[in-house]
Amino acid sequence: MYMNKTRIIVGLVVLVVIAIIIFLLLSPTKSPNNSSSTVASSTPTLGGSLYEGVSQNPAQNMPETNPLSSENINPFQKAPKNPFE
């Protein structure tokens, strides 16, 4: 008897979840109005002004931090060559 009640409850929960999913999939989506987008683009907003103020590549002016990519890492590169080799 206990198993029948749990099966009924689980079945009802599954049906409710399926009904919600079907409702969300079949409900009409709202399309944005063209008039509101033209108003938003003509007036400056805080987000728009911040976005324009940020450079496109913030890492462009960063200093070189990799010590292995430097040309001066090996002190013996500038030493004179051994003439007997």
Steps between C-alpha positions, in 0.01 A plus 500: 500500500788734579661429163179586316480842666860581414449391140194723472685797650803449275273463198318823583828688545627371166176604329516848652862542386411384149201738492719793605760417234234474228344828613835680487586358159165582344449843654558787257821691550493876517694674225673826589342815363704688243397836645649420842830390347537827309431697816756297693766549234444876471530569873836435667490246778743425779585158359552638151731775620703254708528260207625772268756612758662157527770418248438197285811318623576574866814282490650705218712724726601237756872454570676177410487274806635176357868479599572224249398703195763765556805504275730582791430182694822323405804700614733287286336592167703820476822332612771450239496167319762236573741504204611140563163339437 
